Amino acid sequence: MPPTDFERNFARLEADLKRLEAEYNMYFSGRLPKPPWETRSRVEALMKQHDRMYIQNYGDKFRFTTLQTRYATFVDLWDRGLRAKEEGRPGPFAHTRAQKEPEKKKPADRVVHTSSFLDPEREADKLAGLYKSIADARREVGDDPVPFEKFASLVKSQVQKLGKSGREVSFQVAVKDGKVSFTARALKGSKE
């Protein structure tokens, strides 16, 4: 069954109202230089034309009344927005800038822990304390802690490399510029 004249005109009215709404949104966002007066007058003329018609079908009457109410609400909103813009005050379409989230405070630069080792395998308590301090420091700056086994093998390899001829190796955990620093150095004069 082909659409009736009323259905065609009503579909055109709905499409024009959507277009008018989009044009007003573009105007209030600054993408159109002037309000869409031509489209608004065309929609208003179509509204008056339909309002004067005799609509037999109650469903069509309801659809038209709903569309009329929607148009009246938009007109009120658009007029308030235009008035506010002319008066130089924020209106219903004022773009409020999102407040910046407060920046996360970087942890202060500091030395967290220092330990020295001759043989990390025999000094398990000291190794566990050093691991706990580096894991806590990494969590504090937002990083995941390193697995203990990997950490223990790193400490052992550094002691073997730097602790030649019985020297103690000192390890330092520090926080610098929001990052965890882990350094190792051989201590002078510490021989067994």
PyMOL commands that set and color helices and strands:
alter all, ss='L'
color gray80, all
select helices_A, chain A and resi 5-29+37-52+58-87+124-140+148-162+164-166
alter helices_A, ss='H'
color red, helices_A
select strands_A, chain A and resi 110-117+169-176+179-186
alter strands_A, ss='S'
color yellow, strands_A
deselect
rebuild
show_as cartoon
